[in-house]
Amino acid sequence: MDLDEYQRGALRTAAPREKKNELLHLVLGLAGESGEVAEKFKKWIRDLDSDESRIDRADIAKELGDVLWYVAVLADYLDLSLDDIATANLAKLAGRQERGVLSGSGDNR
C-alpha cells in the first residue's frame, strides 16, 4: 500500500470537512494520539525500567496507526498528498545530510 492509497482509505472513516470545527478536531486528535504514544513509553520507563525487550510493540503499533490516521486526514483537509509530504520530507533530510546539518535546530538548516 502506498501512502496516498492509505490516505484515501482513512478518508472513508473521517467526518466530512464541512463539519463544524473539523480542522481543530483533527489537530487536537493528532496531538492527543501522539501523546498516547508518549504515555505508553512513559509507563514503560516508570514500570518496566526501560527494558526494550518489554515494549508492547503491538500496542505501540495501534497507537502509531491512530497517529497515521490523523496525519492522513489532516493532510487531506489541507489538500496535501501523503506521498508528496513523504517525498518532500526525505528530500529535505537528504539535503541536510549532504550539508552536514542533520543535527541542530531550526527548520531551514
C-alpha positions in Angstrom: 0.0 0.0 0.0 1.3 3.4 -0.8 0.7 6.5 1.3 -1.9 8.1 -1.0 -3.8 4.8 -1.0 -3.8 4.7 2.8 -4.9 8.4 2.8 -7.9 7.5 0.6 -8.8 4.6 2.9 -8.6 6.8 6.0 -11.0 9.2 4.5 -13.7 6.6 4.4 -13.9 6.8 8.2 -13.4 10.5 8.5 -16.0 13.1 9.3 -17.0 15.4 6.5 -14.8 18.5 6.0 -17.8 20.7 6.4 -18.4 19.5 10.0 -18.1 22.5 12.4 -14.6 22.7 13.9 -13.3 19.7 11.9 -9.9 21.2 11.4 -9.5 21.8 15.1 -10.7 18.3 15.8 -8.1 16.8 13.5 -5.2 18.9 15.0 -6.2 18.1 18.6 -6.8 14.4 17.7 -3.3 14.2 16.3 -1.8 15.8 19.4 -3.8 13.5 21.6 -2.8 10.3 19.8 0.8 11.4 19.7 0.5 12.0 23.5 -0.8 8.4 23.8 2.3 7.1 22.2 4.4 9.2 24.6 2.3 8.0 27.5 3.0 4.3 26.6 6.7 5.0 26.7 6.4 7.0 30.0 4.8 3.9 31.6 7.5 1.7 30.0 10.2 3.8 31.7 8.3 4.0 35.0 7.0 0.5 35.3 9.4 -1.6 33.2 12.8 0.0 33.8 13.2 1.0 30.1 13.7 -2.7 29.3 13.4 -2.7 25.4 12.5 -6.4 25.4 9.3 -5.5 27.3 8.0 -2.8 24.9 4.5 -3.8 23.9 5.1 -3.4 20.1 1.6 -4.4 19.2 0.1 -1.8 21.4 2.5 0.9 20.2 1.6 -0.1 16.6 -2.0 0.5 17.3 -1.3 4.0 18.7 1.0 4.8 15.8 -1.8 3.7 13.5 -4.1 6.3 15.1 -1.4 8.9 14.7 -1.1 8.0 11.0 -4.9 8.2 10.5 -4.9 11.7 11.9 -1.9 12.8 9.8 -3.6 11.4 6.7 -6.9 13.0 7.2 -5.4 16.3 8.4 -3.2 16.4 5.3 -6.3 15.8 3.1 -8.2 18.5 4.8 -5.3 20.8 3.8 -5.3 19.4 0.3 -1.9 17.8 0.8 -0.9 14.3 -0.5 0.8 12.0 1.9 3.0 10.8 -0.9 4.1 14.4 -1.7 4.7 15.1 2.0 6.8 12.0 2.4 8.8 12.7 -0.7 9.5 16.3 0.3 10.5 15.3 3.8 13.0 12.7 2.6 14.4 15.3 0.1 14.7 17.8 2.9 16.5 15.4 5.2 18.9 14.2 2.4 19.8 17.8 1.7 20.5 18.4 5.4 22.7 15.2 5.4 24.6 16.4 2.4 25.3 19.7 4.1 26.2 18.0 7.4 23.3 19.7 9.3 21.1 16.8 10.3 21.5 17.6 13.9 20.9 21.0 15.3 17.7 23.1 15.4 15.7 25.2 13.0 13.5 24.3 10.1 15.7 25.9 7.4 19.1 24.4 8.1 
